[in-house]
Amino acid sequence: MRVANVDPFLTNPPIQKELCPMTLTKDQLVKSVQKSSELPKTISIDVVVSLFEIIKKTLENGERVMISGFGKFSVRDKNERRGRNPETGERMMLKSRRVITFKSSPVLRDKVNGKSG
């Protein structure tokens, strides 16, 4: 017997929500901007895309992006180093590269940890 519209969480218990939170997508950000600002969807899309483009260009130039109450994105240079292929165990040199780091602000950290501020 096949049951239609069965909630998969009833047959398979969910993983604890703290361990597997939902991911915020660009589309959800657009909808949130649209709802909170009452802008048309096309303009809300432009706002979100423009914001991400500004952040990307700034980081590409090696500059920091600091958003008050949220945190700081920065680019860090990593030197060439020794490593190994995890599949074969073969030793190899890993090339130098640039990585993006994020440090949350104390305000965001407190909110995530449930502290009122």
N, C-alpha and C positions, 0 to 999 in steps of 0.2 A: 504494500500500500504506500503510495507516494503522497506526502502532505505538501500542499502549496503554501508559499509564503511563510516558511518556517524560519524563525530567527536563528541564525547560526550560533548566537551566543547561548541559546538554550541547550543546544546539543554539544557545543564545545565551549567550556567556560573560558571567559576572556583572560588574557594576561593582565596582571595588575596594571592599572592605568598609570601609576607612577613610573613603571618601568618602560611603558610603551605609549608615550603621549602622541596626540595627533600632530601632524605637521601643518604649519601655516603656509598656505600657497600664495603665489602672486595674485591669483584670481580672488582669493579671500581678502587680501589686502585691498584690492581694487574695490570690492563690494563694501568693505569697511569705510574706505575713504568716501565712496559714493553716499553711503548712508549717513555718515557723520557730517558731511559737508553739504549734502543735498545737491551735489554737482551731477551733471549727466554722466553716464557710464563712460562715454568716449573721453571726456576730460579727466575723469578719475583714472582711466588707463594711462593717459598722457602724464599725469602727475606721478604715478607710481613708477612708470618706465623712466621718466626723466630723473627722478630721485636716484634710482639704481644706476643710471648712466653716469650721473655726477660722481657717485661714490666709486664706481669702477674706474673712471678716468683719473680721479684723484689718486687712487691706489696704484694705478699703472704708472703714474709719475713719481711714485715712491713717497708720496705725501701721506700724512695721517688724516684720518677722518674721526673727529670727536663729536659725539652727539650727547649733549648735556642730559643727564639723568638716565642715559642708556649705556654708553661705553665708548671705547676707542678702538678703531681698526688701524693697524699699521702693517707695513711691509718690512720683513726681516730677511737679510741675506744669509743663506746657509752655505758654508764652505763645502768643498769636495770632501768626501769621507769614505772610509772603507765600510763595506757591507757584504752581504751574501744573499744569494738567491735562495729563498726559503724552500723551493721545490727540489733543487739539486744540491744545495749546500755549497755551491761554487762561490768562491770569494770574488768580489768585484769592487770597482771604484764607483761610487755614486757621484754624479755630477753636482756641481754647485747649482744652487737654485734660489729663487725668492719665494717666501711663504707669507701668507697673510695671517696675522694674529689678531685676536680680539680679547680685550680686557674689559670686563663689565664694570660699570660705575657702582659705587657703594649703594646708591639709591636702588638700582636694579637688583643688586645682590640681596639687599634687605627684603625687597618685595618678593623675590623668588623664594626666600627662606621664611616668608610669612611674618616678617617683622614690620610693624607699622612705622612710618617715618614721617 
